[in-house]
Amino acid sequence: MSAPTPLAQAASCPITRLANAWQARNPRERTLLIAAATVIGVALVVNLLDWSRSERIRLGRSLPRAEAQLEQVQESATEIARLRAQPVPQRPTGPALLEMVQASAKTRGLGLAIQTMGDGLQVKGQAGFDELVAWLAALQKDQGLRVARMELQQQGTTASVDLVLVAGSN
């Protein structure tokens, strides 16, 4: 077997084969192929421009929402930084905490017996269900007390309760 000649190697190159195929076409076929390629090229450019326009419109609509969300996040971050910089308020402990919780229950008209129990406060008695829930929410918000254990039996609009409050985080 002999080695391929440089002319044979050139003929096997894809570009050379395409050039040879192009030259083999008659002028009318070349004109039709050029016209078809032009139509396809124009269609691709028009399609790309249409897609670009629709994406620009979509992004133009979503940008104000994204900016508003960014502003909310920045405001929240500023508020969080401000709250973290504030000193933690000193909350009463021991007998002062017991007195404060008893006074809070009495102010709200809750007939509850409250006493210290280990590291928390035990609350027993009967009270209006809605008032009891509001009072417990206020204790958590204002004093950082949370319910560690609760037994609750609702009887109409009142509730019989036995619960333990402990110091916790808000």
C-alpha positions, 0 to 999 in steps of 0.5 A, a space after each residue: 500500500 502506498 501513502 496517500 498523496 497530498 492532493 488526496 489528503 486535501 480532498 478528504 478535508 471537510 472544507 475541501 469537500 464542501 467547496 467541491 460540492 458547492 462548485 459541483 452545483 449549477 448557478 441556479 441551485 447555488 442561488 436557491 441555497 443562498 436564498 434559503 440560508 439567508 431566510 434561515 439566518 434572518 429567521 434566527 436573528 428575528 427569533 433571537 431579537 424577539 426572545 431578547 425583547 420578551 426577556 427584557 420586558 419580563 426582567 423589567 417587571 420583576 426588577 421593581 419587586 426584587 428591589 422592594 424585597 432587597 429594601 425590606 431585607 436591608 430594613 430588617 437587617 438594620 432593625 436586627 442590628 439595632 435590636 442586637 446592639 440594645 442591652 438585654 433588659 434585666 428581668 426580675 428573678 426569684 421573689 420579684 418575678 413571683 410578685 410581678 407574675 402574681 400582679 400581672 394575673 391579678 391585673 388581668 382578673 385571672 384567679 390563679 394561684 402562683 408559687 415558686 417551684 424549683 427553677 420556675 413558677 407553678 400556676 394553678 386555677 381557673 380562668 377565661 381561656 382567651 384571657 389565659 392565652 393572652 396573659 401567657 403570650 404577654 408573659 413570654 413577650 415581656 418577661 421571657 417566660 415560657 410554658 414548660 408543662 401545661 395541663 389544660 381542661 377547657 370548660 366552656 369559656 373557662 379553663 382549668 389550668 395547671 402549668 409550669 412557667 420557666 425563664 426562656 428566650 423570646 
